[in-house]
């Protein structure tokens, strides 16, 4: 979950792909259990500014998300 300072946690979140390290200000709160092929497709399209990290070049949308306490 994004965090840019005190009282700023909100609805922005990241789908982390491959090995990466998140800073201590970020909250890890789930994992991808199906549909990983879609995440791979998005990652293969690259990111803005040509770097290795950032917003994807491919436009995506989340139509449904399911949560559980398990």
N, CA, C and O atoms as a MOPAC input file, in Angstrom:
PM7 MOZYME 1SCF
protein

 N      0.84800 1    -1.16100 1     0.00000 1
 C      0.00000 1     0.00000 1     0.00000 1
 C      0.90200 1     1.23400 1     0.00000 1
 O      1.89500 1     1.29100 1     0.72400 1
 N      0.54800 1     2.19400 1    -0.80300 1
 C      1.35700 1     3.40900 1    -0.91200 1
 C      1.36200 1     4.18300 1     0.40500 1
 O      0.39900 1     4.14100 1     1.17000 1
 N      2.46000 1     4.88600 1     0.65100 1
 C      2.58400 1     5.68200 1     1.86200 1
 C      3.60100 1     6.78200 1     1.59200 1
 O      4.77800 1     6.50500 1     1.35700 1
 N      3.14500 1     8.02900 1     1.62600 1
 C      4.06800 1     9.14100 1     1.39600 1
 C      4.27500 1     9.98200 1     2.64800 1
 O      4.75500 1    11.11200 1     2.56400 1
 N      3.91500 1     9.43800 1     3.81000 1
 C      4.12000 1    10.14300 1     5.06300 1
 C      3.01200 1     9.82900 1     6.05100 1
 O      2.14200 1     9.00500 1     5.76800 1
 N      3.03500 1    10.47800 1     7.21000 1
 C      2.02600 1    10.22900 1     8.23100 1
 C      0.60300 1    10.46100 1     7.70500 1
 O      0.34100 1    11.44500 1     7.01200 1
 N     -0.29700 1     9.55400 1     8.03900 1
 C     -1.72400 1     9.65000 1     7.69600 1
 C     -1.98200 1     9.70900 1     6.19300 1
 O     -2.93400 1    10.35700 1     5.75900 1
 N     -1.15700 1     9.04900 1     5.40000 1
 C     -1.34800 1     9.09800 1     3.94500 1
 C     -1.68000 1     7.74300 1     3.32800 1
 O     -1.85600 1     7.66300 1     2.11300 1
 N     -1.77200 1     6.67800 1     4.11800 1
 C     -2.14200 1     5.38300 1     3.54300 1
 C     -3.50900 1     5.51900 1     2.89900 1
 O     -4.42500 1     6.09500 1     3.48600 1
 N     -3.64500 1     4.99300 1     1.70300 1
 C     -4.91000 1     5.14400 1     1.00200 1
 C     -5.19400 1     3.97900 1     0.09000 1
 O     -4.85900 1     2.83400 1     0.39400 1
 N     -5.81600 1     4.28300 1    -1.03300 1
 C     -6.27300 1     3.22300 1    -1.92100 1
 C     -5.25700 1     2.84900 1    -2.99300 1
 O     -5.52600 1     1.94000 1    -3.77800 1
 N     -4.12400 1     3.49600 1    -3.06100 1
 C     -3.11300 1     3.13400 1    -4.05000 1
 C     -2.30400 1     1.95300 1    -3.52200 1
 O     -1.87700 1     1.93400 1    -2.36800 1
 N     -2.10500 1     0.96500 1    -4.40300 1
 C     -1.30800 1    -0.17400 1    -3.98800 1
 C     -0.47000 1    -0.66700 1    -5.15400 1
 O     -0.67100 1    -0.25000 1    -6.29400 1
 N      0.46400 1    -1.55000 1    -4.86700 1
 C      1.40800 1    -2.05300 1    -5.85700 1
 C      1.21200 1    -3.54600 1    -6.05700 1
 O      0.90400 1    -4.27200 1    -5.11200 1
 N      1.39200 1    -3.99900 1    -7.28800 1
 C      1.54400 1    -5.42200 1    -7.56300 1
 C      3.03800 1    -5.61700 1    -7.76800 1
 O      3.59300 1    -5.18400 1    -8.77800 1
 N      3.68000 1    -6.25800 1    -6.82600 1
 C      5.12400 1    -6.43100 1    -6.88200 1
 C      5.42300 1    -7.70400 1    -7.65800 1
 O      4.89300 1    -8.77200 1    -7.35000 1
 N      6.28000 1    -7.58000 1    -8.67000 1
 C      6.61400 1    -8.69100 1    -9.55300 1
 C      8.08700 1    -9.02100 1    -9.42500 1
 O      8.92900 1    -8.12300 1    -9.45900 1
 N      8.40400 1   -10.27700 1    -9.28100 1
 C      9.76500 1   -10.78500 1    -9.08900 1
 C     10.31500 1   -10.31600 1    -7.74200 1
 O      9.58800 1    -9.73400 1    -6.93700 1
 N     11.57800 1   -10.56800 1    -7.50800 1
 C     12.19400 1   -10.20400 1    -6.23300 1
 C     12.35300 1    -8.69500 1    -6.14100 1
 O     12.87800 1    -8.05500 1    -7.05200 1
 N     11.89700 1    -8.14400 1    -5.04100 1
 C     12.05600 1    -6.71400 1    -4.79500 1
 C     12.01000 1    -6.46700 1    -3.29800 1
 O     11.52800 1    -7.30600 1    -2.53700 1
 N     12.50200 1    -5.34100 1    -2.88700 1
 C     12.48000 1    -4.96900 1    -1.48300 1
 C     11.63300 1    -3.72100 1    -1.32600 1
 O     11.85500 1    -2.71900 1    -2.00600 1
 N     10.66500 1    -3.78600 1    -0.43300 1
 C      9.85000 1    -2.61400 1    -0.12300 1
 C     10.38100 1    -1.97500 1     1.14600 1
 O     10.82600 1    -2.66800 1     2.06100 1
 N     10.33400 1    -0.66200 1     1.19900 1
 C     10.77300 1     0.05200 1     2.38800 1
 C      9.85000 1    -0.20200 1     3.56900 1
 O      8.74100 1    -0.70300 1     3.39000 1
 N     10.29100 1     0.13600 1     4.76700 1
 C      9.50600 1    -0.12500 1     5.97300 1
 C      8.21300 1     0.68300 1     6.05900 1
 O      7.35100 1     0.36500 1     6.87800 1
 N      8.05600 1     1.71700 1     5.23500 1
 C      6.83200 1     2.51900 1     5.27000 1
 C      5.69700 1     1.90500 1     4.46100 1
 O      4.58300 1     2.43000 1     4.47000 1
 N      5.96100 1     0.80200 1     3.76200 1
 C      4.94500 1     0.17000 1     2.92700 1
 C      4.37100 1    -1.05100 1     3.63100 1
 O      5.09000 1    -1.78300 1     4.31200 1
 N      3.08000 1    -1.26300 1     3.46500 1
 C      2.39400 1    -2.37200 1     4.10200 1
 C      2.17900 1    -3.50000 1     3.10600 1
 O      1.55400 1    -3.29500 1     2.06500 1
 N      2.68500 1    -4.67900 1     3.40800 1
 C      2.43400 1    -5.86800 1     2.61000 1
 C      1.16600 1    -6.50700 1     3.15200 1
 O      1.10700 1    -6.87700 1     4.32500 1
 N      0.14500 1    -6.63900 1     2.30000 1
 C     -1.12200 1    -7.14100 1     2.83000 1
 C     -1.78600 1    -8.21400 1     1.99200 1
 O     -2.96300 1    -8.50600 1     2.20400 1
 N     -1.08900 1    -8.80300 1     1.06300 1
 C     -1.69600 1    -9.87800 1     0.28500 1
 C     -0.70700 1   -10.51000 1    -0.66300 1
 O      0.46800 1   -10.14500 1    -0.70300 1
 N     -1.21200 1   -11.47700 1    -1.43500 1
 C     -0.38600 1   -12.12100 1    -2.45300 1
 C     -1.27900 1   -12.51600 1    -3.62100 1
 O     -2.48500 1   -12.69900 1    -3.46200 1
 N     -0.68200 1   -12.64200 1    -4.77400 1
 C     -1.40300 1   -13.04800 1    -5.97300 1
 C     -1.48500 1   -14.56600 1    -5.96200 1
 O     -0.45700 1   -15.24400 1    -5.93600 1
 N     -2.70800 1   -15.10900 1    -5.98200 1
 C     -2.87200 1   -16.56100 1    -5.93300 1
 C     -3.35600 1   -17.13800 1    -7.25800 1
 O     -3.30100 1   -18.35200 1    -7.45600 1
 N     -3.82300 1   -16.30000 1    -8.15600 1
 C     -4.17500 1   -16.75300 1    -9.50300 1
 C     -4.08100 1   -15.56100 1   -10.44200 1
 O     -4.14200 1   -14.41000 1   -10.00800 1
 N     -3.93300 1   -15.84300 1   -11.72300 1
 C     -3.82800 1   -14.76800 1   -12.70100 1
 C     -2.43700 1   -14.20500 1   -12.86700 1
 O     -2.27100 1   -13.11900 1   -13.42200 1
 N     -1.42300 1   -14.93200 1   -12.38800 1
 C     -0.05100 1   -14.42500 1   -12.49100 1
 C      0.36100 1   -14.20100 1   -13.94200 1
 O      1.22000 1   -13.36300 1   -14.21600 1
 N     -0.23900 1   -14.93800 1   -14.87600 1
 C      0.08700 1   -14.73500 1   -16.29100 1
 C     -0.27000 1   -13.32100 1   -16.73800 1
 O      0.38100 1   -12.78200 1   -17.63200 1
 N     -1.27500 1   -12.71600 1   -16.14400 1
 C     -1.64400 1   -11.33700 1   -16.47400 1
 C     -0.58400 1   -10.37500 1   -15.94900 1
 O     -0.21500 1    -9.42100 1   -16.63500 1
 N     -0.09700 1   -10.61800 1   -14.74400 1
 C      0.96600 1    -9.78400 1   -14.17800 1
 C      2.22100 1    -9.88600 1   -15.04200 1
 O      2.88400 1    -8.87800 1   -15.28900 1
 N      2.55100 1   -11.08600 1   -15.50100 1
 C      3.71400 1   -11.26900 1   -16.37500 1
 C      3.52800 1   -10.50800 1   -17.68800 1
 O      4.47000 1    -9.89000 1   -18.18400 1
 N      2.31800 1   -10.54900 1   -18.25100 1
 C      2.01600 1    -9.82400 1   -19.49200 1
 C      2.23500 1    -8.32200 1   -19.30200 1
 O      2.82700 1    -7.66300 1   -20.15700 1
 N      1.76000 1    -7.79200 1   -18.19300 1
 C      1.92300 1    -6.36600 1   -17.90000 1
 C      3.40500 1    -6.03100 1   -17.75200 1
 O      3.87100 1    -5.02700 1   -18.29000 1
 N      4.15000 1    -6.87200 1   -17.02100 1
 C      5.58200 1    -6.63200 1   -16.79600 1
 C      6.36900 1    -6.66900 1   -18.09900 1
 O      7.30500 1    -5.88900 1   -18.27300 1
 N      6.01000 1    -7.55500 1   -19.01000 1
 C      6.72100 1    -7.66600 1   -20.28500 1
 C      6.54600 1    -6.42100 1   -21.14600 1
 O      7.35000 1    -6.17600 1   -22.04600 1
 N      5.50500 1    -5.63100 1   -20.88200 1
 C      5.27500 1    -4.40600 1   -21.64300 1
 C      6.17900 1    -3.25900 1   -21.24400 1
 O      6.23500 1    -2.24400 1   -21.93800 1
 N      6.89100 1    -3.40600 1   -20.13200 1
 C      7.79800 1    -2.35700 1   -19.67500 1
 C      7.10000 1    -1.31600 1   -18.81700 1
 O      5.89300 1    -1.37400 1   -18.58600 1
 N      7.90000 1    -0.35800 1   -18.35000 1
 C      7.38200 1     0.70500 1   -17.49200 1
 C      7.68400 1     2.06400 1   -18.10000 1
 O      8.55900 1     2.20300 1   -18.95400 1
 N      6.94000 1     3.06500 1   -17.64100 1
 C      7.15600 1     4.43100 1   -18.12000 1
 C      8.58100 1     4.86400 1   -17.81200 1
 O      9.15400 1     4.43800 1   -16.81000 1
 N      9.13700 1     5.67600 1   -18.63300 1
 C     10.50400 1     6.19100 1   -18.51400 1
 C     11.56700 1     5.13000 1   -18.75400 1
 O     12.75100 1     5.40200 1   -18.55300 1
 N     11.18000 1     3.91200 1   -19.18500 1
 C     12.14600 1     2.89100 1   -19.56100 1
 C     12.95800 1     2.28500 1   -18.43700 1
 O     13.92300 1     1.56800 1   -18.70200 1
 N     12.60400 1     2.54700 1   -17.19700 1
 C     13.35100 1     1.99100 1   -16.07400 1
 C     12.94600 1     0.56000 1   -15.77800 1
 O     12.32500 1    -0.10500 1   -16.60700 1
 N     13.29700 1     0.09500 1   -14.60300 1
 C     12.93500 1    -1.25300 1   -14.18200 1
 C     11.81600 1    -1.24100 1   -13.14800 1
 O     11.34000 1    -2.29800 1   -12.73400 1
 N     11.39500 1    -0.04700 1   -12.73000 1
 C     10.38400 1     0.08800 1   -11.69100 1
 C      9.50200 1     1.27500 1   -12.03200 1
 O      9.99900 1     2.30900 1   -12.47600 1
 N      8.21200 1     1.13900 1   -11.83200 1
 C      7.32000 1     2.26000 1   -12.07300 1
 C      6.00000 1     1.82800 1   -12.67200 1
 O      5.68700 1     0.63900 1   -12.74100 1
 N      5.23600 1     2.80700 1   -13.10100 1
 C      3.91400 1     2.55000 1   -13.67600 1
 C      4.05100 1     1.79100 1   -14.99500 1
 O      4.94400 1     2.09100 1   -15.78700 1
 N      3.17600 1     0.81100 1   -15.24000 1
 C      3.27400 1     0.03200 1   -16.47600 1
 C      2.86800 1     0.83400 1   -17.70300 1
 O      2.03200 1     1.73400 1   -17.62700 1
 N      3.48000 1     0.49100 1   -18.84500 1
 C      3.09700 1     1.11600 1   -20.11200 1
 C      1.74100 1     0.60600 1   -20.59100 1
 O      0.98300 1     1.34800 1   -21.21600 1
 N      1.43700 1    -0.64300 1   -20.30400 1
 C      0.16100 1    -1.22400 1   -20.71500 1
 C     -0.93700 1    -0.77000 1   -19.76200 1
 O     -0.79400 1    -0.84400 1   -18.54200 1
 N     -2.04000 1    -0.29700 1   -20.34800 1
 C     -3.18200 1     0.13200 1   -19.54600 1
 C     -3.89100 1    -1.09400 1   -18.98100 1
 O     -4.17200 1    -2.05300 1   -19.70000 1
 N     -4.17000 1    -1.04500 1   -17.69300 1
 C     -4.84700 1    -2.16100 1   -17.04300 1
 C     -5.97300 1    -1.64100 1   -16.16900 1
 O     -6.02700 1    -0.45300 1   -15.85200 1
 N     -6.85800 1    -2.52400 1   -15.78700 1
 C     -7.92200 1    -2.19400 1   -14.85100 1
 C     -8.27100 1    -3.42100 1   -14.03300 1
 O     -8.20400 1    -4.54200 1   -14.53600 1
 N     -8.63400 1    -3.22600 1   -12.80800 1
 C     -9.05300 1    -4.33000 1   -11.94600 1
 C    -10.56800 1    -4.28000 1   -11.86600 1
 O    -11.14200 1    -3.31700 1   -11.35800 1
 N    -11.20800 1    -5.31800 1   -12.36800 1
 C    -12.66400 1    -5.37900 1   -12.36300 1
 C    -13.21000 1    -5.99600 1   -11.09200 1
 O    -14.32800 1    -5.69100 1   -10.67800 1
 N    -12.41500 1    -6.87300 1   -10.46300 1
 C    -12.89600 1    -7.55500 1    -9.26800 1
 C    -11.71100 1    -8.01000 1    -8.43600 1
 O    -10.70400 1    -8.46000 1    -8.98300 1
 N    -11.81900 1    -7.89800 1    -7.14500 1
 C    -10.80500 1    -8.40200 1    -6.21600 1
 C    -11.51900 1    -9.15100 1    -5.10300 1
 O    -12.54300 1    -8.69300 1    -4.59800 1
 N    -10.98600 1   -10.29000 1    -4.72700 1
 C    -11.58200 1   -11.11200 1    -3.68200 1
 C    -10.61000 1   -11.16900 1    -2.51400 1
 O     -9.41800 1   -11.40400 1    -2.70900 1
 N    -11.10200 1   -10.95900 1    -1.32200 1
 C    -10.25900 1   -11.02500 1    -0.13200 1
 C    -10.73700 1   -12.15200 1     0.77400 1
 O    -11.89200 1   -12.57200 1     0.70900 1
 N     -9.83700 1   -12.62800 1     1.61200 1
 C    -10.19700 1   -13.64300 1     2.59800 1
 C     -9.30300 1   -13.46800 1     3.81400 1
 O     -8.28900 1   -12.77200 1     3.75500 1
 N     -9.67900 1   -14.09400 1     4.89700 1
 C     -8.89600 1   -14.01000 1     6.13000 1
 C     -7.98300 1   -15.20600 1     6.31800 1
 O     -7.41700 1   -15.37300 1     7.39800 1
 N     -7.82100 1   -16.04200 1     5.30500 1
 C     -7.00200 1   -17.24900 1     5.47200 1
 C     -5.55300 1   -16.99900 1     5.17500 1
 O     -4.73700 1   -17.91600 1     5.27100 1

